[in-house]
């Protein structure tokens, strides 16, 4: 009789056990899959709330005690706040166009097409992953891109700025069977303030959600972009005389930064007076508060529908604004007030009450949402996920931030120091953001800080190569950086 004991010893007990389990592979696999399906949490919904031209310092609970933002304060308390989130810049005065293109594609400034031509987007990836995607609000990147990027939408303003009480709006009609893209309806005039109308559309979308599939709801308000007009009966008002001036207020910018006559800079005459800037801030703050009220309506509906516990909420803006800082009014500059934007994440798995100074770009937002939702990035996305930060597992993101405006301004900053370069006039500024966060003391000419200037200059050169920026940091014949606003205003006056 054959003795099997030596054979069993030779192949080992582990192999015998493995062979036994291999006998029933289908039954075990099915049981495992069923258990995993039951234990795996559902994919989160995404609610993206996006304002227009909102400075990062216009939220009450983040230190501005002169503004009322109770609903943004709710998100601050619940979520993670990025105090140093940046727009990378722009190629022309309408900085919102590249900012939104970067946000939705994950691509950087010098690798995007503002009309999305041939460029895949994050919302399309969410749709391919089974998400219902919806858009309402401002869309400044062309109608063709709109019909492709989102599956459906209601009350969309195609443009950069308008009277919010007379905005022309379109809808995105989902693609019919056999069609590749959605269609746009003919434009119609809004029946109420556009910011309120956008909130209405978002609320109507939320009410249709039955939980059968996750959603991505993108709400792009067109405020506090000028004109800062809100409904007359809106209860929150500000006394201009009681609003403090920015700590970096100036009547005039001290030199020609290469974009002193753009439309934004003509909103107030030169020199800016304290009274004018305070009045402008009062209107601006009221517009921010009106956006906040609409944010509150949407958040309340999310709670009523029982969706809040499984929805990641993001609040951000496309960039900031000067509104009197440094003698400027617009966003066509690289100071902190214009390139930094508010950024808040809240929702399941996100650390509550956390405020971080980690450096990031706005185009890092969707890579973060993609990782939280299990959605793969579109081709060409360069954004960096912030998931470890919002989950409280890390404190740092990017080593440095590089920003650019046209070919007239470049800047690089790290956790503390910032260098701004104006190539056309051969001027450089150096700021210590730890001691001087409002950028009022230029240290570029102080030899005690020469090493920081050299170090950041090298970093700026490297960043140009990294981000494929072709504009030079030096020119052969620099222009005179002095400027005369009176002469400029006279030259711009129409002649009879």
Secondary structure, 3 states (H helix, E strand, C coil): CCCCHHHHHHHCHHHHHHHHHHCCHHHHHHHHHHHHHHHCCCCCEEEEEEECCCCCCCCHHHCCCCCCCHHHHHHHHHCEEECCEECCEECCCCHHHHHHHHHHHCCCHHHCCCCCCCCCCHHHHHHHCCCEEEEEEEECCCHHHHHHHCCEEEEEEECCCCCCCCCEEEEEECCCCCCCCCEECCCEECCCCHHHHHHHHHHHHHHCCCCCCCEEEEEECCCCCCCCCCCCCCCCCCCHHHCCCCCCECCCCCCCCCCCCCHHHHCCCCCCCHHHHHHHHHHHHHHHHHHHHHHHHHHHHHHHCCCHHHEEEEEEECCCCCCCECCCCCCCCCCHHHHEECEEEECCCCCCCEEECCEEEHHHHHHHHHHHHCCCCCCCCCCCCCHHHHCCCCCCCECCEEEEECCCEEEEECCCEEEEEEHHHCEEEEEECCCCCCCCCCCCCCHHHHHHHHHHHHHHHHHHHHCCCCCCCCCCCCCCCCCCHHHHHHHHCCCC
